[in-house]
Amino acid sequence: MTHFSKTRGRGIHFPRLYDFIMFALTKGHRDAYRRAVLDAVKIRSGDSVLDVGCGTGDQVILAKQMSGPSGTVVGVDISADMLAVARRKARASNVDVSFHCADAAHLPAEAERFDVVMLVTVMHMVPEVDRAACLAEASRVLKPGGRLLVVDYAGEVRSRRSLVSRHKLHGAFDLDRTTPSLAEYNLNVLQRDSLGWLDLHFVLAIKPELTGNASSYLGTSVAKGDGKSLAI
Ligand SMILES: C[S@@+](CC[C@H](N)C(=O)[O-])C[C@H]1O[C@@H](n2cnc3c(N)ncnc32)[C@H](O)[C@@H]1O
């Protein structure tokens, strides 16, 4: 059973319009924007990557192309509408990736499964009450030494240049306030910076190799929540 929290029904349900908006915002340079996101987390050949809130899949497809034949890339989104378009794009691009419908606060993946977890412009859509669970889940599914990338709007609304970054949910969200420190999720922040695109910022963090937690160190850490290791 896929586990949804009270965020059920949220998410974006207009995939074609979403893609058009991204095309317009990036002035037709969506690939360059996607590449900047993936450069921030430095995808390597053979990486296993989870894109949480993957939307219509562009980032997943590019991540697979960057991680190569030995890389595995999985996209998760709460919206079946976005995933339907993502699957079509992946088929058209002939890339071997998989998509799952799930809530970022309850990832259907086993612990320590991925080298990279990304949350790209997703956290501002997650209700405040669920944000801690999203970060905890991201950390849980990361391998020791794995990297987390969160991209979103940051800083005082007054200091934001673009209208989009001040708009409604975007304006109400501040990445720096949501992730002042990631230590409580067993993550060490490596970098905080502007992405250089769309007034977005990112935080890059790493899960330490040695946690001091014996069960985790021995690779037997126990999944939180219902912790179902089903599809991914
Ligand atoms: C602004 S879009 C970003 C999509 C994609 N990451 C990108 O960069 O184009 C936010 C995505 O997060 C999804 N989403 C929102 N809340 C979610 C949640 N709690 N769990 C999983 N996905 C969620 C939405 O359905 C939507 O596809």
The ligand as a MOL file (V3000), in Angstrom:
LIG
                    3D

  0  0  0     0  0            999 V3000
M  V30 BEGIN CTAB
M  V30 COUNTS 27 29 0 0 0
M  V30 BEGIN ATOM
M  V30 1 C 7.1440 22.9670 -8.7390 0
M  V30 2 S 7.0390 21.2980 -9.1640 0 CHG=1
M  V30 3 C 8.7310 20.8390 -9.4370 0
M  V30 4 C 8.8410 19.6200 -10.2790 0
M  V30 5 C 10.2730 19.1870 -10.5950 0
M  V30 6 N 11.0460 18.9210 -9.4030 0
M  V30 7 C 10.9570 20.2080 -11.4330 0
M  V30 8 O 12.0420 20.6570 -11.0510 0
M  V30 9 O 10.4290 20.5540 -12.4990 0 CHG=-1
M  V30 10 C 6.6910 20.5110 -7.5870 0
M  V30 11 C 6.3750 19.0320 -7.7560 0
M  V30 12 O 6.3000 18.4740 -6.4440 0
M  V30 13 C 5.1700 17.6080 -6.3970 0
M  V30 14 N 4.7880 17.5030 -4.9750 0
M  V30 15 C 4.1780 18.4300 -4.2000 0
M  V30 16 N 4.0070 17.9810 -2.9420 0
M  V30 17 C 4.5480 16.7250 -2.9290 0
M  V30 18 C 4.6880 15.7400 -1.9170 0
M  V30 19 N 4.2430 15.9260 -0.6560 0
M  V30 20 N 5.2700 14.5630 -2.2350 0
M  V30 21 C 5.7280 14.3430 -3.4950 0
M  V30 22 N 5.6230 15.2430 -4.4990 0
M  V30 23 C 5.0390 16.4310 -4.2160 0
M  V30 24 C 4.1500 18.2690 -7.2970 0
M  V30 25 O 3.1450 17.3910 -7.7470 0
M  V30 26 C 5.0340 18.7780 -8.4290 0
M  V30 27 O 5.1860 17.8290 -9.4410 0
M  V30 END ATOM
M  V30 BEGIN BOND
M  V30 1 1 1 2
M  V30 2 1 2 3
M  V30 3 1 2 10
M  V30 4 1 3 4
M  V30 5 1 4 5
M  V30 6 1 5 6
M  V30 7 1 5 7
M  V30 8 2 7 8
M  V30 9 1 7 9
M  V30 10 1 10 11
M  V30 11 1 11 12
M  V30 12 1 11 26
M  V30 13 1 12 13
M  V30 14 1 13 14
M  V30 15 1 13 24
M  V30 16 1 14 15
M  V30 17 1 14 23
M  V30 18 2 15 16
M  V30 19 1 16 17
M  V30 20 1 17 18
M  V30 21 2 17 23
M  V30 22 1 18 19
M  V30 23 2 18 20
M  V30 24 1 20 21
M  V30 25 2 21 22
M  V30 26 1 22 23
M  V30 27 1 24 25
M  V30 28 1 24 26
M  V30 29 1 26 27
M  V30 END BOND
M  V30 END CTAB
M  END
